[in-house]
Amino acid sequence: METKILKVVRQGEAFSVQSSKSEAGQIQKCNIVLKELGGKFENEYVCAMLGNLAACRFFEGDVVVATLRFSTHEYQGQTFQEILATDIVKVTK
């Protein structure tokens, strides 16, 4: 896992997904795009936020400290990378 200071580019709406780890069989998920500070050509990350974190709202331009977990998985012969935001805290000025 890595902890980074990032800027929010955009955030989608939360939606329910199937989860075998949840007692209810579903969990909330929300996608967020985060960008490294420095300029318009810095690295961007499309991350998933799960559970209670998916209900948190961030806005374009918010500066946040985020802990990101990078992983890969294989599905039908293809390899996919996933980035999970395990914690996000807005930096206040």
N, C-alpha and C positions, 0 to 999 in steps of 0.2 A: 504494500500500500504506500501511497505517496500523499503528503499533505502539501497543498499549493495555494498560493494567493491568486485568485482568478477573477475575471469580470463576467457577469451574466450577459449572454447574447440574447437568449430567449428561453422561454419555458412553456411547455405544452400543458394541457389540462390532464388532471389525474383520471385514470380509468382502472377498472378491475381486471385482473388476470388470474388464471388458475394457478394455485400453489399447493403442492403437497405438504409444504412446511407449515401452512396455516391451518388452524383448527376449523375455520369456516370453509376451507377449500379455495378461498380467493384472497388476494392481497391487492392493495392499491399500488399503482405504478404511475410514474410521471417522468417524462424525458426533459432534460435541460441541456442547453448548449453553453459551455463555459470556455473562456478564452484567456490565455496567458496575457499578462500585462506587457506593454512595451510598444505596440504599434499594430497596424492593420494586418500584417502578415504573420502574426504570432500563431502558435499552435492553438487549435480548438479541439474540444472534447465533447462528444455527444454522450451524455451519461444518463443512466437510469437512477431514479430515486424510488425506494420501495417503502411500503408500510406508512408509518406516521410521517416520515420525511416527505412522502409524496404529497401530503396535504399542505406543506409549507410553500408559501408564495414568494418568489423573488422577481424582481423587475429588471428590465434591460438597463445595463449600466451599473447595477449593484456590484460592489466589490465584496467578495466572499472568501473565506478560508474553507477549503474543501478537502476532505480525505477521499481519495479515489482508489478503488481496487480494480486492477487490470487483470483480465482473465481471457482465456480462449476456450472454445468448445467446438466439437466436430458434429455436424449434422448432415446426413445423406452425402458423405464424402467431401463436404466443404468445411473449411475452418473459418470460424467467426470470432472476432474480438468483441468482448463486452467490457464496458466501463461502468462500474457501480459506484455512485456517490454514497458513501456510508455515513458521512456527516458533513453538514454545510452550516456555517455560521456567518451571518452578514457582519461585515466590518462597519462600525459606525464612525462617523467623522467627528 
